[in-house]
């Protein structure tokens, strides 16, 4: 078995920026940590509720409708197309955006003062 090639720190950093991802949906990290499991739980509750509703009507259904309800409950038909978490952004994109914003902030007060003094 060939020995694994060691990566330089620069290669490790480039891989990290490409592979690692950050959630940039717009809410705080605490909110995201709580909202994502909550959404998944709500989706599961909704599916279980629909399945229980179909099963509770079993005594009033004919044979074909009963088979359809059982089949859809067994195969999670109601789960299809439910809530899905959006993909996170690569860390390199997030860091690049932060660096660009930092560059734009440098000298902001000086530019504002200069514009005020020149009347523009």
Helices and strands as residue ranges (DSSP letters): H 9-19, E 21-22, H 29-56, G 58-60, H 63-74, G 77-79, E 89-90, H 91-105, H 108-117
